[in-house]
Amino acid sequence: MVTTPQPTQVIYPDCDGNPMSDNTRQFRWIVVIKENLEILFDEDPNVFVAGDLLWYPIEGNNKLRQAPDVMVAIGRPKGDRGSYKQWEEGNIPPQVVFEILSPGNRLKEMAKKQEFYDHYGVEEYYVFDPDRLDFNGWLRNQAGSLQVIDQPENWTSPRLGIRFELQDEQFTIYRPDGERFLTSTELAKQAEQQRQEAQQQRQRAESAEARLRELEARLRELEGDFHPEG
C-alpha cells in the first residue's frame, strides 16, 4: 500500500535568538519611537505598531525574515502577535521601518536589511545612530525602489506625519501637532501633571459650586426676612 507523505508543517519561530538591543541608549530610542507611535495612533484600530517583531514575508519560508527595531503596518488591526506573517495580514508589508544602530551593527548586516526592506515593500526606512548622531532615511520612489532622502535632518514622514529634526547635536522627533516624542519618564510625569491639573480643576469647580449654594441659601434667607410694607 502506497501512502502519500503529508506535507511538513512549517514552524515560524517567534524569536531569532538575537538581543533586542546592545546598550541602554539604543534600547531607549527603540522604546521612545515605538511607544510614541502607539500613542499617536492609539485611536486608529487599523494601525499596528511593533518593536523587535519577526516579519516573515513569504509563506513556507521560515528562514527569510527580519525583526525591525520598530515597524508600522498601516491597514492592519491592533493586537498581539508572535510574529508578523505577511500572508495572514492581507499580504500587507510594514510600510515604515526603523533601525536604531549600536556599535555591534556591521555594514554587511545593515546592507542585507536594506536589501530585504527594499525587496519586500517597505515604503519608508529610517536608520538612526545615537552614538554618532547620524540619521538617514530612504523613501520608495515611483520606480518602486527605496531611494535615499537627501535632507533627512529636517524631514516629515509622508506615511506617519511625524517630523525628524537633527541639529545642534540633538535628534528630535515631533508629532504632527508639533509636540515632541517623549521618553517613558517624561510621559509618566506629563500624565501625573495632567492628573493633578484635572484634580485642581475639580476642586475649583466643587468650591465654586459650594459658594453658589451658600449664596443661594443666603438669598433665600434675605427673601424670608424681607416683609414689604402694606
C-alpha positions as CSV (number, residue, x, y, z in Angstrom):
1,M,0.0,0.0,0.0
2,V,1.4,3.3,-1.1
3,T,0.9,6.2,1.3
4,T,1.1,9.8,0.3
5,P,3.6,11.7,2.5
6,Q,2.0,14.5,4.4
7,P,3.4,18.0,3.9
8,T,5.7,19.0,6.7
9,Q,4.2,21.9,8.8
10,V,6.5,24.9,8.7
11,I,7.2,26.4,12.1
12,Y,7.7,30.1,12.2
13,P,9.7,30.9,15.4
14,D,8.8,34.0,17.4
15,C,12.4,34.6,18.4
16,D,15.6,34.7,16.3
17,G,17.9,34.5,19.3
18,N,19.3,38.0,18.8
19,P,19.1,40.6,21.5
20,M,16.7,43.5,21.1
21,S,19.5,46.0,21.8
22,D,23.1,46.1,22.7
23,N,23.1,49.1,25.1
24,T,20.8,51.4,27.1
25,R,20.9,54.3,24.6
26,Q,19.8,52.1,21.7
27,F,17.1,50.5,23.8
28,R,15.8,53.9,25.0
29,W,15.4,55.1,21.4
30,I,13.6,52.0,20.3
31,V,11.2,52.4,23.2
32,V,10.7,56.1,22.6
33,I,9.8,55.6,18.9
34,K,7.7,52.5,19.4
35,E,5.7,53.9,22.4
36,N,5.1,57.3,21.0
37,L,3.9,55.9,17.7
38,E,1.5,53.7,19.6
39,I,0.2,56.7,21.5
40,L,0.0,58.7,18.3
41,F,-2.2,56.0,16.6
42,D,-4.0,54.8,19.7
43,E,-7.4,55.7,18.4
44,D,-6.9,54.2,15.0
45,P,-7.7,50.5,15.2
46,N,-6.1,49.8,11.8
47,V,-2.5,50.8,12.6
48,F,-0.3,48.1,14.0
49,V,3.0,49.2,15.7
50,A,5.5,46.7,17.0
51,G,9.1,46.6,18.3
52,D,11.6,43.7,17.6
53,L,8.9,41.6,16.0
54,L,9.9,39.0,13.4
55,W,8.4,39.7,10.0
56,Y,8.0,36.7,7.6
57,P,7.2,37.9,4.1
58,I,6.8,34.6,2.3
59,E,4.7,31.6,3.4
60,G,6.6,28.4,3.7
61,N,10.0,30.1,4.2
62,N,10.9,30.5,7.9
63,K,14.5,31.4,7.1
64,L,13.5,34.6,5.2
65,R,12.8,37.1,7.9
66,Q,13.8,40.3,9.6
67,A,13.0,41.8,13.0
68,P,12.9,45.6,12.6
69,D,13.6,47.6,15.8
70,V,10.2,49.3,15.1
71,M,7.7,48.7,12.4
72,V,4.4,50.2,11.4
73,A,1.8,48.4,9.4
74,I,-1.0,50.7,8.2
75,G,-4.2,48.9,7.4
76,R,-3.7,46.1,9.9
77,P,-5.6,45.7,13.1
78,K,-4.1,46.2,16.5
79,G,-3.5,43.1,18.6
80,D,-0.9,40.7,20.0
81,R,1.2,38.7,17.6
82,G,4.0,36.2,18.0
83,S,5.3,37.3,14.6
84,Y,4.1,39.2,11.5
85,K,3.3,36.6,8.9
86,Q,2.5,38.8,5.9
87,W,0.2,36.3,4.1
88,E,-2.0,36.4,7.2
89,E,-2.0,40.2,7.2
90,G,-3.7,40.7,3.9
91,N,-0.3,40.5,2.3
92,I,0.4,44.0,3.5
93,P,4.1,44.6,4.4
94,P,5.0,47.1,7.1
95,Q,5.1,50.4,5.3
96,V,7.5,52.1,7.8
97,V,10.6,50.6,9.5
98,F,13.1,52.0,11.9
99,E,16.5,50.6,12.8
100,I,18.5,52.1,15.8
101,L,22.2,51.3,15.4
102,S,24.5,50.1,18.1
103,P,28.3,49.6,18.0
104,G,27.6,45.9,17.3
105,N,25.9,46.5,13.9
106,R,28.0,45.7,10.9
107,L,27.9,47.3,7.4
108,K,27.2,44.0,5.8
109,E,24.3,43.3,8.2
110,M,22.7,46.7,7.5
111,A,23.1,46.3,3.8
112,K,21.3,43.0,3.9
113,K,18.5,44.6,5.9
114,Q,18.1,47.4,3.5
115,E,18.0,44.9,0.6
116,F,15.3,43.0,2.4
117,Y,13.2,46.0,3.1
118,D,13.6,47.3,-0.4
119,H,12.6,43.9,-1.9
120,Y,9.6,43.2,0.3
121,G,7.8,46.5,0.0
122,V,8.8,48.9,2.8
123,E,7.9,52.4,1.8
124,E,9.9,54.4,4.4
125,Y,13.1,53.2,6.0
126,Y,14.9,55.2,8.7
127,V,18.2,54.5,10.4
128,F,19.4,56.4,13.5
129,D,22.8,56.0,15.1
130,P,22.6,57.6,18.6
131,D,26.3,57.3,19.2
132,R,27.3,59.3,16.1
133,L,24.1,61.3,16.0
134,D,23.7,60.2,12.4
135,F,20.2,60.0,10.9
136,N,19.4,58.7,7.4
137,G,16.2,57.8,5.5
138,W,15.0,56.1,2.4
139,L,11.7,56.6,0.5
140,R,10.2,54.4,-2.1
141,N,10.2,56.2,-5.4
142,Q,8.0,56.0,-8.4
143,A,10.3,53.3,-9.9
144,G,9.4,51.1,-7.0
145,S,12.7,51.1,-5.1
146,L,14.0,52.7,-1.9
147,Q,15.8,56.0,-2.7
148,V,17.9,57.9,-0.2
149,I,16.4,61.0,1.3
150,D,18.7,63.9,0.5
151,Q,18.0,66.1,3.6
152,P,16.7,63.7,6.3
153,E,17.7,66.1,9.1
154,N,14.5,68.1,8.6
155,W,12.1,65.6,7.1
156,T,8.4,64.8,7.6
157,S,7.3,61.2,7.1
158,P,4.7,61.0,4.4
159,R,3.0,58.0,6.0
160,L,3.2,58.9,9.7
161,G,3.2,62.7,9.6
162,I,6.0,62.9,12.2
163,R,8.9,65.2,11.6
164,F,12.6,64.4,12.3
165,E,15.0,67.2,13.3
166,L,18.7,66.8,13.7
167,Q,20.5,70.0,14.7
168,D,22.8,71.3,17.4
169,E,23.9,67.7,18.1
170,Q,20.4,66.8,19.1
171,F,17.9,64.4,17.4
172,T,14.3,65.2,18.0
173,I,11.1,63.6,16.6
174,Y,7.9,65.7,16.5
175,R,4.3,64.6,16.4
176,P,2.0,66.1,13.7
177,D,0.7,68.6,16.3
178,G,4.2,69.9,17.0
179,E,4.8,68.1,20.3
180,R,8.0,66.2,20.6
181,F,8.3,62.5,21.3
182,L,8.8,61.9,25.0
183,T,10.6,59.3,27.0
184,S,8.7,56.9,29.3
185,T,9.7,59.0,32.3
186,E,8.6,62.2,30.6
187,L,5.3,60.6,29.6
188,A,4.7,59.5,33.2
189,K,5.5,63.0,34.5
190,Q,3.2,64.5,31.9
191,A,0.4,62.1,32.9
192,E,0.9,63.0,36.6
193,Q,0.8,66.7,35.8
194,Q,-2.4,66.3,33.8
195,R,-3.9,64.3,36.7
196,Q,-3.0,67.0,39.2
197,E,-4.4,69.7,36.9
198,A,-7.6,67.8,36.5
199,Q,-7.9,67.3,40.2
200,Q,-7.3,71.0,40.8
201,Q,-10.0,71.9,38.3
202,R,-12.4,69.5,40.0
203,Q,-11.6,71.1,43.4
204,R,-12.1,74.6,41.9
205,A,-15.4,73.5,40.4
206,E,-16.5,72.0,43.7
207,S,-15.5,75.1,45.6
208,A,-17.4,77.3,43.1
209,E,-20.5,75.1,43.4
210,A,-20.3,75.2,47.2
211,R,-20.0,79.0,47.1
212,L,-23.0,79.2,44.8
213,R,-25.1,77.1,47.2
214,E,-24.1,79.4,50.0
215,L,-25.2,82.5,48.1
216,E,-28.5,80.8,47.1
217,A,-29.1,79.9,50.7
218,R,-28.3,83.4,51.8
219,L,-30.6,84.9,49.2
220,R,-33.5,82.7,50.4
221,E,-32.8,83.9,54.0
222,L,-32.9,87.5,52.8
223,E,-36.1,87.0,50.9
224,G,-37.6,85.4,54.0
225,D,-36.6,88.3,56.2
226,F,-38.0,90.9,53.7
227,H,-41.5,92.0,54.6
228,P,-42.8,94.8,52.3
229,E,-44.9,97.5,54.0
230,G,-48.6,97.2,53.2
